[in-house]
């Protein structure tokens, strides 16, 4: 298959991408979180192609994207007051709300469950594309399953060129990690995936909020995947990532003591001069939002180091840092080394 490279600044390219989607094709599209691999969310066959292109397990549900609140109601059985309050506070934005699904949602989207996650993205290109296509779009991250999520069109092209109809370049993503996912299909509401909307911000609207144990631990054997990003090893570079938890000084000592020509580091910018191994930085220690914005690019760059093992500085799992920790611990296959 020949993949078209389209530019979101050109109206004719936006129209072309919308036509491909309306006809059942796949397009890599920009959002404020990461690039998504979009298909018509109401077309089960088109959504099935998402799984094939990504190599995505069929039990991993898709998130449906809308461009107007009026598109939400037909996709779910009922919109409770709590959901409306969340939408008023955080939409358009990086929040996905799970509710019992309407009959129009194909089984391929919901992974056979009776719920669906819906998001109203803030990115103007994503919203305009949904409007032009005339349908809501199912769009998981536009990468090969298990690889770091894409935050530029070039990342999508590298992973999926030849597997999808088009990539629409809308510039780099400014959030950098996938949306926060919260379920209101359970009581109390439950956070399944952290993102740019923090637990503290959600609690300001909802009051009570549970954080699913799978946010920081492996999903229990036999448990259903209620949200994308819960079950499988994700975001991984070619090297084995190991998170090192401890003080900065203990981290430096540990990494430097394991320097052997085949080890590297994933660290903060202020760590760089203290380490004696090849390294890639992901932001600064004090700026969690920048860590999130740079994490996936950094994970992809690790492949250029040509090392076997990467020792990653453990982020502080608070605020947006919880989202960074959640992605990094999955890239590491939940391997954490305590050093002090």
C-alpha positions in Angstrom: 0.0 0.0 0.0 1.2 3.5 -0.9 0.9 5.9 2.1 0.1 9.5 1.3 1.9 12.3 3.3 -0.5 15.1 3.8 0.0 18.6 5.4 -2.8 19.9 7.7 -1.9 23.5 6.6 -3.3 22.8 3.2 -7.1 22.7 3.0 -7.0 20.3 0.1 -5.0 17.8 2.2 -7.5 18.1 5.1 -10.3 17.3 2.6 -8.3 14.4 1.2 -7.8 12.9 4.7 -11.5 13.4 5.5 -12.5 11.6 2.3 -10.2 8.6 3.1 -11.7 8.3 6.6 -15.3 8.6 5.3 -14.6 5.8 2.8 -13.2 3.4 5.5 -9.5 4.2 5.3 -6.9 4.8 8.0 -5.2 8.1 8.6 -2.5 9.1 11.2 -3.8 12.3 12.7 -2.5 14.9 15.1 -4.1 15.5 18.5 -2.8 17.5 21.5 -1.8 14.2 23.3 -0.2 11.9 20.7 -0.8 11.2 17.0 -3.8 8.8 16.6 -4.5 6.2 14.0 -8.0 7.2 13.0 -10.9 5.3 11.4 -14.6 5.8 11.2 -15.7 4.8 14.7 -19.1 3.5 13.4 -17.5 1.2 10.8 -16.5 -2.1 12.4 -14.5 -3.2 9.4 -12.5 0.0 9.2 -11.8 -0.3 13.0 -10.6 -3.9 12.5 -8.0 -2.5 10.1 -6.5 -0.4 13.0 -5.7 -3.5 14.9 -4.1 -5.2 11.8 -2.0 -2.1 11.0 -0.7 -1.7 14.5 -0.4 -5.4 15.4 -2.7 -4.4 18.3 -4.4 -7.2 20.5 -8.1 -7.4 19.8 -9.0 -7.1 23.5 -7.5 -3.6 23.8 -10.4 -1.1 23.3 -10.3 2.0 21.2 -11.2 5.6 22.2 -13.8 7.5 20.1 -13.1 11.1 19.3 -15.8 13.8 18.7 -15.7 17.4 17.5 -18.9 18.7 19.2 -20.7 17.8 22.4 -23.8 17.0 20.3 -22.0 13.9 18.9 -21.5 12.4 22.4 -25.1 11.5 23.3 -25.7 9.1 20.4 -22.6 7.1 21.3 -23.6 6.2 24.9 -26.7 5.1 26.7 -26.9 8.0 29.1 -24.7 11.0 30.1 -24.9 11.3 33.9 -24.5 14.7 35.6 -20.9 13.8 36.8 -19.9 13.2 33.2 -21.4 16.6 32.1 -19.4 18.3 34.8 -16.2 16.7 33.7 -16.9 17.7 30.1 -17.6 21.3 31.1 -14.3 21.4 33.0 -11.9 19.5 30.7 -13.3 19.4 27.2 -12.0 20.0 24.7 -8.9 18.5 26.2 -6.9 15.3 27.1 -9.7 13.5 29.0 -11.5 10.3 28.0 -14.7 9.5 29.7 -16.0 5.8 29.8 -19.7 5.2 29.9 -22.0 2.3 28.9 -22.1 2.3 25.1 -25.0 2.7 22.6 -25.8 0.0 20.1 -24.1 2.0 17.3 -20.6 1.3 18.7 -19.1 -1.7 17.0 -17.7 -4.6 19.0 -14.3 -3.9 17.5 -14.2 -0.5 19.2 -15.3 -1.6 22.6 -13.3 -4.9 22.5 -16.6 -6.7 23.2 -17.3 -4.8 26.4 -20.5 -2.9 27.1 -18.7 0.4 27.5 -17.0 3.0 25.3 -14.5 5.8 26.0 -15.2 9.1 24.3 -12.9 12.1 24.0 -13.3 15.7 22.7 -9.8 16.6 21.6 -8.4 20.2 21.9 -6.3 20.0 18.7 -8.0 22.2 16.0 -6.9 19.9 13.2 -8.4 16.8 14.8 -11.7 18.6 15.4 -11.8 20.0 11.8 -11.0 16.5 10.4 -13.9 14.9 12.4 -16.2 17.6 11.2 -15.2 17.2 7.5 -15.4 13.4 7.7 -18.9 13.6 9.2 -18.3 10.8 11.7 -16.7 10.3 15.1 -13.2 8.8 14.8 -11.8 5.8 16.7 -8.1 6.6 17.2 -5.5 4.8 19.3 -1.9 5.9 19.1 -0.5 5.7 15.6 2.4 3.4 16.3 3.3 -0.2 16.0 1.8 -1.9 19.1 4.3 -1.9 22.0 6.5 0.9 20.5 6.7 4.4 22.0 3.7 6.5 21.0 4.2 9.0 18.2 4.4 12.8 18.9 5.3 13.8 15.4 4.1 12.8 12.0 7.6 11.5 11.2 7.2 9.0 14.1 3.9 7.8 12.5 5.5 7.5 9.0 8.4 5.5 10.4 6.1 3.0 12.1 3.2 2.7 9.7 4.3 3.8 6.2 3.0 1.2 3.7 0.3 0.0 6.2 -2.2 2.9 6.1 -3.6 5.2 3.5 -2.2 8.5 4.8 -0.4 10.5 7.5 -1.6 14.0 8.2 1.1 16.3 9.6 -0.2 18.8 12.1 3.1 19.5 13.9 4.4 18.2 17.2 2.0 17.3 20.0 2.1 19.6 23.0 0.9 17.3 25.8 3.0 14.3 24.8 1.2 11.4 26.6 -2.1 9.9 25.9 -5.3 11.2 27.5 -6.4 10.6 31.0 -9.0 7.8 31.1 -11.7 7.8 33.7 -14.7 5.4 34.0 -18.1 6.6 35.1 -19.6 3.2 34.4 -18.5 2.2 37.9 -19.2 3.9 41.3 -17.1 5.5 42.6 -15.5 6.8 39.4 -12.2 5.1 38.6 -9.0 6.3 36.9 -7.7 3.7 34.5 -5.0 5.8 32.8 -3.3 9.0 34.1 -2.6 11.8 31.7 -2.6 15.6 31.4 -5.7 15.9 33.6 -4.4 14.9 37.0 -6.2 13.0 39.8 -6.3 16.1 41.9 -8.1 18.0 39.1 -10.6 15.2 38.7 -11.3 15.1 42.5 -12.1 18.8 42.4 -15.0 18.0 40.1 -16.0 14.6 41.3 -15.0 14.4 45.0 -14.4 10.7 45.3 -12.1 9.0 42.8 -10.4 5.6 42.9 -7.2 4.9 41.1 -7.1 1.5 39.5 -4.1 -0.6 40.8 -3.1 -1.3 37.2 -2.0 2.3 36.8 1.3 1.4 38.6 1.2 -2.5 38.7 0.7 -5.2 36.1 -3.0 -6.1 35.4 -4.1 -9.1 37.4 -4.1 -12.4 35.5 -7.4 -12.9 33.7 -8.6 -9.4 34.3 -10.4 -7.6 31.4 -8.7 -4.6 29.7 -11.1 -1.8 30.6 -9.0 0.9 29.0 -6.2 1.2 26.5 -2.7 0.9 28.0 -3.6 -1.3 30.9 -2.5 -4.8 30.1 0.4 -5.0 27.7 4.0 -3.9 27.7 4.0 -0.6 25.9 6.2 2.3 24.7 9.4 0.1 24.7 12.6 0.9 22.8 14.8 -2.0 21.6 17.0 -1.9 24.7 15.7 -3.3 28.0 14.6 -0.3 30.2 15.1 -0.6 34.0 13.8 2.1 36.3 16.1 3.1 39.1 14.3 4.5 42.1 16.3 6.5 44.7 18.1 9.8 45.3 19.9 11.5 42.5 23.3 10.6 44.0 22.3 6.9 44.4 21.1 6.9 40.8 24.4 8.3 39.5 26.5 5.8 41.5 24.4 2.9 40.4 24.4 3.8 36.7 28.1 4.6 36.6 29.0 1.4 38.4 27.2 -0.5 35.6 29.0 1.4 32.7 30.3 -1.3 30.4 29.9 0.0 26.9 26.4 -1.6 26.5 24.5 0.4 29.0 22.8 3.8 28.7 20.7 6.2 30.7 17.3 8.0 30.4 17.6 10.9 32.7 16.8 14.6 33.4 18.9 17.3 31.8 20.5 18.2 35.1 21.7 14.6 35.5 23.7 14.5 32.2 27.0 15.8 33.5 27.1 13.3 36.4 26.7 10.2 34.3 29.5 8.2 32.4 27.3 6.4 29.9 25.5 7.3 26.7 22.3 9.1 27.6 19.0 10.7 26.4 17.3 13.3 28.5 13.5 13.8 29.0 13.0 17.2 30.4 14.0 18.6 33.8 13.3 17.2 37.3 11.1 20.2 38.3 8.9 20.3 35.1 6.5 17.3 34.9 4.7 18.7 31.9 7.9 18.9 30.0 8.9 15.4 31.0 5.5 14.2 29.6 6.0 16.2 26.4 9.5 14.8 25.8 9.2 11.2 27.1 8.1 9.3 23.9 10.6 11.2 21.7 13.3 10.3 24.2 12.3 6.6 24.3 12.5 6.5 20.5 16.0 8.2 20.5 17.3 5.4 22.9 17.5 3.1 19.9 20.2 5.4 18.5 22.4 4.7 21.5 22.8 1.1 20.4 22.9 -0.2 24.0 21.4 -3.3 25.5 20.2 -1.9 28.8 18.9 1.6 29.8 18.7 2.8 33.4 15.9 5.3 33.7 15.6 7.9 36.4 12.4 7.3 38.3 10.0 10.2 38.0 7.9 11.5 40.9 4.5 9.8 40.5 2.5 12.9 41.5 0.4 15.2 39.3 1.3 14.8 35.6 4.3 12.9 36.9 2.0 9.9 37.5 1.3 9.8 33.8 5.1 9.8 33.1 5.7 7.1 35.6 2.8 5.0 34.2 4.3 5.1 30.7 7.8 4.5 31.8 7.0 1.6 34.1 5.3 -0.1 31.1 8.3 0.6 28.9 10.3 -1.2 31.6 8.0 -4.2 31.9 7.5 -3.1 35.5 11.2 -3.7 36.4 12.2 -1.2 39.1 15.5 -1.2 41.0 15.5 0.4 44.5 18.9 1.9 45.2 18.5 3.6 48.6 
